[in-house]
Amino acid sequence: MLELRMLGSPLILLKNRPIYGLLAKDQALLFYLALQRRPSSRSALADLLWPEKCEVDSLTNLRQALYRLRRILPDVLQVNRLTVYFDPMDAIQIDVVRLEEGCSPHNAPAVRRAAVATYVGEFLEGFQVFQAAPFEEWVSLTRERLHSLAVQTLATVVADHSDTRTSSVLAAVDRLLELEPWNEMAHRQKMWLLEQQGRLPAALEHYQRCHQILRQELGIPPEPATTALYEQLRGRLLGRPGSSPLLSGHFC
């Protein structure tokens, strides 16, 4: 019945309908509690969102925020005198949880590929809470962790994929390059995949794209390994004798 989308622009849905009108700190409190998966003390929550207030005022603000949340979502928060716990009685979907659980290295590549597809944007993208530095720090750390998880999962999906001619593995590389345009390993993987699919001219064109991105983003040329792959691909296109077969392990 409740769905929390925190990847990309955040959205709260109840029975498939968006909930609007919640204050930023009310939303922040809900998002934080949903990902803690354990009871949080009232004092810690007050310090998280109202660090500039005295203890009495910050606890009062917390109590009012909890009242507003429980009025809209009565079965989601378990509250007592000391702690608050996110424990919904009904079915709930949280995209961050799906990402974390699905990206486990113990899962099959298809499961990990489906999980990382939920990573449609950075954690709480564009969401701001003023005068709440501890919360902003938590967001920053969580954003970095989830970004790394998505990148690592995409890299392993590509490396584990046995059929290089399927479109899904190339789509995974493209998504990886969306997240990290400067990732030369991914650029080399894409060049190699294009060659494996019989698209040598496209592989050579991608090297030029890689060169342009690195120059614009970092002001550096491609690594020797990337240029060496380009020269080998170019030699194959020109039909130079003695061109050795391309092995994925050389370029990942």
N, C-alpha and C positions, 0 to 999 in steps of 0.2 A: 504493500500500500504506500510505503514511503520510499522515495528514491533521492539520493544525494549525489549530485554530479559536481565533482571538485576538480576535474581535469579539464582545463580550458576555462571558459567563463562559468562561474558557479551557478548552480540552479538547484532549487529545492522543489520536488514534486510530491504531491499527496494525491493518491488515486489518479495519477497521470495528469494532474492539473498543477501548474506552477503556483507557488506561494510567493506573493509579492507583499511588500510593505514592512517586512521585518527590518529593524535597525541593523546597521552594519555589525555592531558588537553582539547583537543577538544571533546573527548568522555565524559570526566568528566562534561564538561559544558552542553552537550546535556542531559546527565542523570539527572543532577541536575535540569535543567529547566523543564524537562518532568514531574518531580514529584512535582514541586512547585505549579503548577496550579494557579499561580498568577504572575503578572509582577514583575520582579526583577530589581533593579537599577543597572546600569552599574558599579557604584563604589563598590557595595556589591559583584558583581560577580568578579571584578578585585581583591578585597581583598581576596575572597574565594580561588582563584587559583594562584595568584601571590603575596602573602603577603610579600615576601621579597623585592619586587621591589618598587621603588618610584611610586607615583600616576601617573605620566605621562607615565612611562614605562609600568606599569600594565594595564592601560587603552589602550595603544597601542597594547599590547599583546592580550587583550580581543577583540579589534576591528579586529585584524588579524584572531583570532579564529572564530569569528562570520562570517567573510568573507568566510573562508574555509567551514564552516558548511552550509551556505546559498548557496554556489556554488553546494554542493552535494544534499542538501535538501532545495530547494528554497521556498517551501510553508509551512515550519514548524515553522520558527521563525518570530515573528513580532517584528521589531526593530525600535526604534526611538532614539532621541538624549539622552534621560534619562534612558529608560528602555528596557528590553528584555522580551518577553513573548512567551512561547511555546504554539502555537495555530495552529495545523495542519489543513489544509483545507480538506484533504482527510482522509479516514478511517485509524485508527492507533490502534495497539494492544500493550499494556504494561502489562507484566506479574505481576508487582507489583500492578497495579491498579486492575487487575482481582482478585488477592489475597485479597486485602483490601476490595473490594466491596463484594466479594463472601463470605467472612468470617464473615459478619455481623450476630450477634446472631438472627436477625429477619428472616434470611433465613432458609429454610428447611434443615435438616441434609444432604440430598443428594446434595444440592447446596453447602453447606459448605465443604463437602467431596471432591467435584469436584474442588472447589477453592483451597483448601490446597494441592491438587495434583500438583499445579503449583509450589509449594515450593520445587524445586528440589535441591536447594543448598542455601548457605548463600548469602546475598545481595552483589553483585559485588565481588564474590569470586575470589581471586587471582588478582584483579585489583589494581594496584598501581599508584599513582601520586606523584612524588617526589617534595619536596619543596612546599607543599600545605597543611600545617597542618590543616587549617580550613576545607578544603574539607574532609580530612581524618577523622576529628572529626565528621563531618556530616555523613559520611559513617558508622562509628562505631555506632553512635546513631541509625541510620536507620536500620542497621543490627540487633542490639539488639531488636529494636521494632518489626521488622518483624519476628524474631525468636520467640519472646514471643507470637505474634499473631498466628503463626502456631502451637505452642505447646498448647496454650489455646483452639484453635479451634479443634485440634485433641482430646483433653481431653473431650470436650463437645460432640463431635460426638460419642465418645465411650459411654459416660454416657447417651446420649439421645437415643441410638440405642435400639430398642425394641426386635429385633431378634438376640439373642446372638449366634445363630448357623450359621449365614452368614459369609462368608469369609471376607467381607469388613470391619467388625468391628475389626476383628483380624489384618487385614492389617493396620488399623488405629493405633492400639496399637504398632505394629511393627515399623511403621514410627515414632511414638512418641518416642520409645526407640532408634531409630537411632539418633534422634535429642538430646535426653537427656538420655544416657545410665544409669545414676545414679538415674533416677526418679523411686523411689520405689512404688509410687502409680501405675504407669504404669506396673511395674513388677507384682504387686498384681492383677491388672486387667487382665493381660495376663494369670496368673495362674488360676484365676477364670473362664475366658473364655474357656480355655482348658478343665477345669473340666466340664463346661456346655456342651461342645461338646463331652463328654465321653472319653476324652484323659487324664486320671489321671496320667499315667506314664510320659507323656510329661509335665504336670503341675509340677510334682515333679522335673523333670530334669531342668525345667526353674528356679526353686528356686536355684539349684546349680549354674546355669549360673549367676543369680542375685548375689549370694554370691561372685562369682569369680570377677564380674565386680566391685562391691563395694570395694572389697579388693584391686584390682589393681588401681582403679581410686581415691579412697578416703582413703584407709587404714582403713576401718571400717567394722563391721559386719552388716547384715541386721537389720532393725528395729524390735522390738518385734512383731508388727502387721504382718509383713511379715513372721517371723518364726512361729507365731501362725497359720497363714493360712497354711503354709507348714505342720505343725503337724496335723492339721485337715484333710488335704488332704491325708496325709500318713495313718491316722487312717481309713479313708474311703477305701483306697486301701487294707489295711490289714483286712478290714471287722470288725473293732472294733464295738461292740454294742454301741448304744447311740450316734453315730456321728450325729450331727445336720446338717440340710440343710445349704448350703452356700448361703448367701445373698450378692448381689453385693455391696450394700451400706456399708457393713462392711469393705470393702477392697479398697474403692476408695477415 
